[in-house]
Amino acid sequence: MFTKEVYYDNAEGNYQVESLLQKGTLTLSIEDINEGASTQRYSFDPKAGLVEVKP
């Protein structure tokens, strides 16, 4: 599953989030004109729920 959302505000810049769910891992790619780009990864643990995967 892949989704992409882009927000644009003429006064503030833009904000983009892409999400990819593959083999039990959720990857979020975030790009913000003010904050820069980042990637976050999460896995699903039946006992702990959503757990961030450290690089």
Buried (B, 14 or more C-beta within 10 A) or exposed (E): EEEEEEEEEEEEEEBBBBBBEEEEEBBEBBBBEEEEEEEEBBEEEEEEEEEEEEE
